[in-house]
């Protein structure tokens, strides 16, 4: 009985050591479509069978992401000494919550994962407020990112799904707060279905909120 208890304790200890081998870390920067995260390898074996052949981060919208075909992960190569490592996670969807884990791979143990880290990408959101006969109002909301200045924002609309700034558009200028904003969309056809999206133009790219639709009113 004593031997069995000792053996069980030893197995538990090894498993605990393996789990703490890699630390996922936290996000260093977070933008509307990407994030960077720095993890830590706390110990690296020099034995050929357990030498780290690959390491990085994996992420998904469900908890406990894994490395595999069709999955999202970085590959940072071999690791011969304990140190920090940084991954760039992209592309990400605005307003979406992700889970990320650090990982290592070696021939002896296979994949070993760190703890889950959860983060939410800043939002770019569209709402329809008021629909009239030949006009409508739309409201937008966004989460500001201090490192990525919004130089233009507003709404774009079209009879086609997922309109862009190449379609009809309002231009409300730069944005330096997180207050809701309203666009007036005029000169619309009666009894017509339109699609509308919030947009922002930053120093890096143009981003859109989700597509919304509405139908203008018939003639009285």
C-alpha positions as CSV (number, residue, x, y, z in Angstrom):
1,X,0.0,0.0,0.0
2,X,2.8,2.4,0.9
3,X,4.6,1.7,-2.4
4,X,1.4,2.4,-4.4
5,X,0.9,5.7,-2.6
6,X,4.5,6.7,-3.2
7,X,4.1,5.8,-6.9
8,X,0.9,7.8,-7.3
9,X,2.5,10.8,-5.6
10,X,5.4,10.6,-7.9
11,X,3.2,10.5,-11.0
12,X,1.2,13.4,-9.8
13,X,4.3,15.4,-9.2
14,X,5.6,14.8,-12.7
15,X,2.3,15.8,-14.2
16,X,2.3,19.0,-12.2
17,X,5.8,19.8,-13.4
18,X,4.8,19.2,-17.0
19,X,1.8,21.5,-16.7
20,X,3.9,24.3,-15.4
21,X,6.6,23.8,-18.1
22,X,5.0,26.5,-20.3
23,X,3.2,29.7,-19.2
24,X,0.8,31.2,-21.7
25,X,1.3,34.8,-20.6
26,X,-1.0,37.8,-21.3
27,X,-1.5,40.2,-24.2
28,X,1.1,42.9,-24.7
29,X,-1.0,44.8,-27.3
30,X,-4.6,44.4,-28.6
31,X,-6.0,45.9,-31.8
32,X,-9.2,45.4,-33.8
33,X,-7.8,42.5,-35.8
34,X,-4.7,41.3,-34.1
35,X,-3.0,40.9,-30.7
36,X,0.5,40.0,-29.4
37,X,1.1,37.8,-26.4
38,X,4.3,36.9,-24.6
39,X,4.6,33.5,-22.9
40,X,7.4,31.9,-20.9
41,X,9.2,28.5,-21.2
42,X,10.3,27.9,-17.5
43,X,12.5,24.9,-18.2
44,X,13.9,23.3,-21.3
45,X,15.4,19.8,-21.4
46,X,18.7,19.2,-23.2
47,X,17.9,15.5,-23.7
48,X,17.3,14.7,-27.4
49,X,14.1,12.8,-26.8
50,X,12.5,15.7,-24.8
51,X,14.1,18.7,-26.5
52,X,11.6,21.3,-27.6
53,X,11.1,20.9,-31.3
54,X,8.3,23.5,-31.7
55,X,6.7,26.1,-29.5
56,X,4.2,29.0,-29.8
57,X,0.6,29.9,-29.1
58,X,-2.7,28.5,-30.3
59,X,-6.1,30.3,-30.1
60,X,-9.8,29.7,-30.7
61,X,-13.2,31.0,-29.8
62,X,-13.7,27.9,-27.6
63,X,-11.8,27.1,-24.4
64,X,-8.7,24.8,-24.5
65,X,-7.5,25.6,-28.1
66,X,-5.1,23.0,-29.6
67,X,-2.6,22.8,-32.4
68,X,-3.8,20.9,-35.5
69,X,-4.9,21.1,-39.1
70,X,-7.4,23.9,-39.7
71,X,-6.5,25.5,-36.3
72,X,-5.0,28.8,-35.5
73,X,-1.5,28.7,-34.0
74,X,2.0,30.1,-34.3
75,X,5.2,28.1,-34.9
76,X,8.3,29.6,-33.4
77,X,10.6,26.7,-33.9
78,X,13.1,24.9,-31.6
79,X,13.8,26.2,-28.1
80,X,17.1,25.3,-26.3
81,X,16.9,27.5,-23.2
82,X,14.2,28.9,-20.9
83,X,13.1,32.4,-21.9
84,X,10.1,34.4,-23.0
85,X,8.6,34.1,-26.4
86,X,6.1,36.3,-28.3
87,X,3.4,35.4,-30.8
88,X,1.3,37.6,-33.1
89,X,-2.3,36.4,-33.2
90,X,-4.1,37.3,-36.5
91,X,-6.5,37.7,-38.1
92,X,-9.0,38.3,-35.3
93,X,-12.6,39.4,-35.5
94,X,-13.7,42.7,-33.7
95,X,-16.0,42.1,-30.7
96,X,-15.0,38.4,-30.4
97,X,-13.8,36.6,-27.3
98,X,-10.8,34.3,-27.8
99,X,-9.0,31.7,-25.7
100,X,-5.2,31.3,-26.1
101,X,-2.7,28.8,-24.8
102,X,1.1,28.5,-25.0
103,X,2.4,25.2,-26.2
104,X,5.5,23.1,-26.7
105,X,6.1,19.9,-28.6
106,X,8.8,17.3,-28.1
107,X,9.2,13.7,-29.3
108,X,8.9,12.2,-25.8
109,X,5.9,14.1,-24.4
110,X,4.1,15.3,-27.5
111,X,2.2,18.6,-27.1
112,X,2.2,20.3,-23.7
113,X,-0.1,23.2,-23.2
114,X,-0.1,26.2,-20.8
115,X,-3.1,27.7,-19.0
116,X,-6.0,29.3,-20.9
117,X,-5.9,33.1,-21.3
118,X,-9.1,34.9,-22.3
119,X,-9.4,38.2,-24.1
120,X,-12.0,40.1,-26.1
121,X,-11.1,42.1,-29.3
122,X,-12.4,45.7,-29.3
123,X,-15.9,46.1,-30.9
124,X,-17.1,47.9,-34.0
125,X,-20.9,47.7,-33.7
126,X,-23.9,48.7,-35.9
127,X,-27.5,49.3,-34.8
128,X,-30.5,50.5,-36.8
129,X,-32.5,53.2,-34.8
130,X,-35.2,54.8,-36.9
131,X,-36.5,54.0,-40.4
132,X,-38.7,56.5,-42.3
133,X,-40.1,56.6,-45.8
134,X,-37.0,57.7,-47.7
135,X,-34.5,58.1,-44.9
136,X,-33.1,56.3,-41.9
137,X,-30.8,56.8,-38.9
138,X,-28.2,54.3,-37.8
139,X,-26.2,54.2,-34.6
140,X,-22.7,52.9,-34.2
141,X,-20.5,52.0,-31.2
142,X,-16.8,51.1,-31.0
143,X,-14.2,50.4,-28.3
144,X,-11.2,52.7,-28.8
145,X,-7.7,51.3,-29.0
146,X,-5.2,53.9,-27.7
147,X,-2.4,52.7,-30.0
148,X,-4.6,52.9,-33.2
149,X,-6.1,56.4,-33.8
150,X,-9.5,56.5,-35.6
151,X,-9.1,59.1,-38.3
152,X,-12.6,58.7,-39.9
153,X,-15.8,56.9,-38.9
154,X,-19.5,56.6,-39.9
155,X,-21.8,54.3,-41.7
156,X,-21.9,52.9,-45.3
157,X,-25.0,51.4,-46.9
158,X,-26.2,49.7,-50.1
159,X,-28.9,47.4,-51.5
160,X,-26.1,44.8,-51.5
161,X,-25.0,42.9,-48.4
162,X,-21.8,44.0,-46.6
163,X,-21.5,47.5,-48.0
164,X,-18.1,49.2,-48.0
165,X,-16.9,52.8,-48.1
166,X,-17.1,52.6,-51.9
167,X,-20.9,52.7,-51.5
168,X,-23.0,55.4,-50.0
169,X,-21.4,56.7,-46.8
170,X,-21.4,59.2,-44.0
171,X,-18.2,60.8,-42.9
172,X,-18.2,61.9,-39.3
173,X,-14.5,62.6,-38.9
174,X,-11.9,61.5,-36.3
175,X,-13.1,59.7,-33.2
176,X,-11.4,60.1,-29.8
177,X,-14.1,58.8,-27.4
178,X,-16.3,55.7,-27.0
179,X,-19.7,57.5,-27.2
180,X,-22.3,56.3,-29.6
181,X,-22.6,58.0,-33.0
182,X,-25.5,58.6,-35.4
183,X,-25.6,58.7,-39.2
184,X,-28.5,60.1,-41.2
185,X,-29.0,58.2,-44.4
186,X,-31.1,60.1,-47.0
187,X,-32.4,59.8,-50.5
188,X,-33.5,56.2,-50.1
189,X,-36.0,54.5,-52.3
190,X,-39.4,53.5,-50.8
191,X,-40.1,49.9,-49.9
192,X,-36.5,48.9,-50.5
193,X,-34.3,46.7,-48.4
194,X,-30.9,48.3,-47.5
195,X,-27.8,46.9,-45.8
196,X,-25.8,49.1,-43.5
197,X,-22.5,48.8,-41.5
198,X,-20.5,50.9,-39.2
199,X,-17.0,51.6,-40.4
200,X,-13.8,53.1,-39.0
201,X,-10.6,54.1,-40.7
202,X,-7.6,53.9,-38.5
203,X,-3.9,54.6,-39.2
204,X,-3.5,51.0,-40.2
205,X,-6.6,49.8,-42.0
206,X,-10.4,50.1,-42.6
207,X,-12.7,48.0,-40.4
208,X,-16.4,47.3,-40.4
209,X,-19.1,46.3,-37.9
210,X,-21.6,43.5,-38.6
211,X,-24.1,43.9,-41.4
212,X,-27.6,45.1,-40.6
213,X,-30.6,45.4,-42.8
214,X,-33.8,47.5,-42.9
215,X,-36.7,48.2,-45.3
216,X,-37.9,51.7,-46.0
217,X,-41.6,52.5,-45.6
218,X,-44.2,52.5,-48.4
219,X,-45.9,55.6,-49.6
220,X,-48.8,56.7,-47.5
